[in-house]
Amino acid sequence: MRSKPRAFLSAHWKHLVMANYVVEAELLVPFLPKGTELDTYADKHYISLVAFSFLQTKVRGISFPFHRNFVEVNLRFYVRRKTEDGYRRGVVFIKEIVPRALISFVANVLYNENYTTMKTFGEITRNDGTLQLHYQFGRYNHMEVLCSDTAVPIQNGSMEAFITEHYWGYAGDPESRTNAYQVEHPKWDILPVQEYLVTCDFEKVYGSPFAHLQFVEPESVLTAVGSDVLVYSGNKI
């Protein structure tokens, strides 16, 4: 039996706000890592803008001052890779935004990811059974939700399950070798969203292919409670 690689990073991901947009496959194909294929839900391709609190971060069991707790914002889409054990469903990141340059450097070098450094901010307000979550990246980009403070399970086969249950990361392009790494966490509960506001200059932050998303309403916005997470060392495939 092949042993699992050693966990490189451990953390607690909390209050993940995910705005999910339907896009055409042609938008995603140029970013598809070699050896993977697009994954779909109800015959639709999705891309998600995700903001969350990245807490209690440790690398190889060591926490570093000023790099333990921060807000990450990423734009990602969904893929799968066929293996002898079946399909491994995962995500590909267009860009991951964090507030510390060292985090970007380590992730880009070791995982071949697309991290960039930008000021991020998160705030949580509790009031009468609700949570108000506010994430900011850069000066003008915001994700805000008002949601219930009572968690409910994700239903098997639902869109929420599709968005949250991809347990691999793939980084690369159609021509080069792909870096694959496993992300391990339990199935998340969600906090039902009552109201939301997404303000993002997609063209400025993510490039011209994604400019139209600024003028499109997401098909859904969900908030996942989150959990402890392990990210394992990557392998070239």
Disulfide bonds with the S-S distance in Angstrom:
none
